[in-house]
Amino acid sequence: MKIRIQRQDFLDAVNKVKTVVSSKSALPILSHILVETGDSFVRLSATDLKIGIECTVDCTVDAPGSLTVSSQRMASILSELPQDEITIELSENNVITLSCGRIQTRLFSMSPDEFPPIRTFEGVEPLVLPQATLKGIFARTSFAFCTDQARYNLTGLLLEITGGKLTAVATDGRRMSLYAENENIPEGIDIKVIVPGKMIGELERLLADEGEVDVYIGETQAAFSFGNLRLVSALIEGSFPNYDMVVPKKHDKEAVLNAAQFLEAVRRTRTMTSDKFNSVRFGLSRGQLSLRVVTPEVGEYSEDMPIEYDGTALEIAFNPDFVLDVLRHMSSDMVCLVLKDAMSPGLLKPFSEAPSDKYLNVIMPIRI
């Protein structure tokens, strides 16, 4: 095998795929990237057995073939080379020679036959979506993933497609984020899968604001193909909670707040909390929201802000981090805080003149 390629093109491809490589894997081959030639391109692949990433980049192929190379070592070397064309050649004794001008490096390789195959999804009809749509859905929900591996079924994002609507849901048991999309979702598709959080994170990093993505859903795996990239992931087995049961239906106290002012106020109150006492009291009264923090051995903080509210007075406590996570991903100027009482979950959603359940965030209260 022998190829010639621009150093920056190859480095960009290596950096895109190496994020799934684990440095602590029991299988040495999983620390390597598989490099395979095509007619006038080279494909780089990396996997941790749960997630696989492939990146294709144009190059000059002098001799076809394949090789594997340490992802971290290759990335380190490439980042130090000058901006020039590089030559990568594999000799018969599994030694890779990387040349760039007067610079020459030799690296040991492993047999490509040892590299685990990544599923191709041949014969599966893809769901085609705008990249920006999918990226936006992930950004508005992924912060609510559960990080406790003991609750493995909650460590990913539920994707449900039915009746021409795509619903994405993430929860850790203390909060839930739900986003529903009707545009560009074809009728006649019924899918319900849980995509691992690590895969969602990779997609958020790699998806662009333009172009389309082909989504392939199988019984145990899913793939996302866009641009020169293809990502494949195992799906999470297990049941996901009935999210519709979690969304409050009979809450009668609704306050409308300026999103930017609310975000700034919660950020200020957060500075007075601690890891042990991480709660803020939100007091609703006619035309006003009061935020109050009392933290032992730290001090107290209070702030009032104007809101649109004419209901009965109510005080409820929330983890401020959960509120901030939601507000950072709100695109509307105004938000709604919907409550029932001090012990029932609160609902945060964008304010709209026309009632909408497109983007909902449920947060469990903290006992006062």
N, C-alpha and C positions, 0 to 999 in steps of 0.2 A: 504493500500500500504506500502511496505517495501523493500528497496534495500540496497545493500552494494557495495561500489564503491571506487576506489582510489581517494583521495582528489584532486590530480592534474588533473586527467582525467575529473572530474566533473567541476572543476574550468575552465579548458580550454574550455569546452563546453559552460559553462555559459558566458564566455567572448566573445565567437564567436557570440552568438545570441543576447546578451543584447544591442548591438550597435544600433539596430533599435528601442529600447524602448524609448518612450518619457516621460520625467518626468512631463510634463505639460498637459498631456491628460485629457480630461473631463471624460473619462471612467477609473475608478481605475483599472479595470482588465488589461488594456493595459500596466500598469507598472509591471505586473507580467510575469513570465515565466511559460508555461505549461510543466509539466513533466509527461510523460506517459511511462508505462512499456511495453516491448515486452517479448519474450521468455527468452532471456538472454541479453537484452539491455534496455536502457532507451533513449527516444527521448525528447529533449528539443525544445520548440517552443516559438518564440516571434514575435510580429507583431505590427505595428502602423496603421493597416488597409490598408495601401498602399503597404508596403513591409513586407513579412514574411520570417523568417529564421528558419529552422529545423536542428538540429544536433543530430546524433545518436552516442551513446557510449556504449561499452560493460560494463556489470555489473552483479552482482548476484541478481536475483529477488527472494526474500523470499515470497513476497505477491504481486500479480499484482494489478494495480490500476492507478490512476492519481491524480495530485494535482497541484496547482499553488502557486508560491512563488514570493515575491518581488525580482526583478532582481538585483537591486543595493544592497539590504540588504544581499542577498545570496552571491553575489560576494565579498562584504566586509568581511563577516564572513569567507568564504573559504580562502581568501588570508591571513588570520591571523592564520589559523589552522596549526598544524604540518603535515609533510608529512607522512600520514598514511591512512589506510582505514577508511572511514566514513560510518555511517548508517543513512539513512533518512527514517523516518516512519511517516505516517499520521494516526492520531487517529480519532475517530468518531466525535469529536467536532471541526473538521477542524483545529487542532493544529498540526504543523509539529515539530517533535523532531529530531534534528540533533546531532548525537553522534560521538565523535572522541576520543578514549581512555577514559581518565577521564573527558573530556570536554563534556558538554551537553548544547544545546541551543534549545529554543522553539520559534517558529515563527507562527504567525497567517496566515491562508491561505484563499483563496476565492474559491468558487465552480468552478471546471473545466468546468461546463456547461455554464458558462458565457464567456468563452474564445472564441473569433471569430474563425471559421474554416478557414484553409488555403487550397486553392484548390490543388487537387492531380493530375490533368491532365491525368486521366485514359483514355486510348483509343487514345491519341495523340502521333503520331510518332515523336520521337526526332531527332534533327540534332546533330550528334556527331562530336565534334571538339577537338583538343588538347588544354588542359588548357593553355599552354604557348602561343599558337597562339592568343587565345581570350584575355589573359592578356596583351599581347604586343599591340594588336589593341586598347584596352581601354587606355593604358598608353600613346599612341601616339596621342590620340584625345581628351581625357576628359578634358584637361586644357582649351579648347576653349568653354566649356559650357557657356550659359548665366545664370547669377545669379539673374536677374530681373524677379520676379514672374509675372510682368505685361506682359511679353513675354513668357508665360508658355510653348508654343510649342517649344521654343528654350532651355529649361532647361534640356534637355536630349540628348541622342545620337541616331541619326538615324541609324538603321540597315536595310540595303536593300540587299536581296539575289535574284539574278536573273541571268540566263545564266551561272551558275556555278561560280559566283563571289559574294563575300561578300564585301559590301562597308559600311564603318562606317564614319559618318560625324557629326561634332559638330561645332556650330557657335554661336556667340553672336551679330552678326550684324557688328562687326568691324574687325573680323578675322574669318577664317574658317580652320578647319583641316580635312583632308580626307585621309583615309587609305583603300586600296583595297587589298583583298586576294583572290587568285585563288586556292591555294593548299587545298586539303581535303574538298572542297565545292562541294557537289553533284549537278548534273544537274537536271532540272525539278522542282526546288523549286522556288516559287515566293512569297517573303515576304517583306513587308515594314512597319516597326514599329518604334516608338520612345520610348526608354527605359529611365526612369527617371535617372537624374544624381546621385541621392542618391543610387540607385540600382547599377549603374556602379561603384561607389565608394566602395560599399561593396564587389563587385566581384573582384575589383583590390586588395582589402585587403586579400581576402580569396583564390583566385585562386593560384594554385601551378605551378611550372615549369615543372612538369611531370604529366602524367595521362591524362584522357579525361573528357570532360564535356558534358552532355546531355542537349540540349537546346530545350525547349518546347515553341512554340509560339501559343497563342490563339488570339481571336479577341480583348479581352480587358486586357489580362494578359499574362505574360511570366514567365517561370521557368528555373532555371539553377541548375542541379543536378551533384555533383561531390564529390568523396570521401565519407565522412559521412555527407555531407551537402546538403541541398536543399534550394534554395532561390526562392521566388515567388514575383512578382511585378505587380502592375497595370501599364498599358501602358499609355502614354500621348496621349490624344485625340487632334486632330487638324492637320493642314497641316504643312509640313516642306518646307522651301524654295527650289527652284530648284537649287541644288548645282552645277550642270553642267554649269549653266549660270554664276556662280560666278567665275569659274576658268578661268584665262586669256588665250586667245587663240592666240593673235597677238603680244605678247611682243617680242621685237627683241634685247633686251640688256641683255646678260647673263654673269654673273661673277662667277668664280669658286674660292671658298675660303677654307682655312683650317678651319675645324669646331671648333677645340679646340682653335685656335688663335682668331677666330671671337667671340667665346663665352667669352673668357677672356677680349677682347677689349670692348665688349658691357657691360659686368659687370662693368668695370672701368668707362665707361661713365655714367652708371646708378647712380653711387655715387654722381654725380654732378647735377642730376635732382631734382625736387620737385614734390609734389602732384599736384600743380597748373601748373607747367611747366615740364611735363613729356614727352619730345620728344628729339630725337637725329637725327641730320642731317647726312645722309650717302651720301658722294660724290664719285661718280665713275669717274675715269679717267684712261688712259692707264696704266695698270699694278699696279694700286694703288687704295685703298679705304681709304678715310679720314672720321673719325668720329668726329663730333663736337657738343658740347653742350654749349649753352648760357642761363644761368638761372639768371634772375633778383634777386638781393640781395644775390646771392650765389657765382657766378663766371663763369668762362669759362673753357672748357677742349677740347683738340684736340689730336687726335692720327691718325697716318697713318699706314697701313699694306699692304704688297704686296698681290696681287691677280692676277688671270689669267683673263685679260679683255683687249680687243683691240677695243672697240666701242667708240662712241662719249661720251663726258662728260655729266654727269647728277647728280643732287642733289635732294634727296628726304628725307622726315622726317617720322620716325616711332616711335610708343611707344616702348621703349626698353624692357619693360616687355613682350610684345608680341613676340619679336624676341628671347628673352631668353627662353621663354616657349618652343619654337620650337627647339632651339639648344640643350636644355637639353634632348630632346627625340630623337635626331638624333643618329643613330648607325653608320653612315658612317664617314670616316675620312675627306671627302671633301663635301661641300654643294654648291648648286647653288642658286644665287640670280638673279631672272629674273624680269626685269623691262621694262616699256614702256616710261613713262614720270613721272613728279613730282606729277601728280594728279591721276594717275591710280594705282590700287592695285598692291602690289608686291607679288612675288611668291618665297617661300623658299622650297627647296626640296633636297633630297640627290643627290650627284653627281654620275652618272653612265655612263660608256662608251656607254652602250646601253640605249637610251632614255626610261624613265619609268615614268608612272603616278601612281605608287603604293602608294606613300606617298607625299601628297601635302599640303602646308600651304599657305593660302592667307591672307595678312595683308593689311588693308586699310591705306593709307598714312595720315599724318597730314599736314594741309595747312601750308606752310612756310611763 
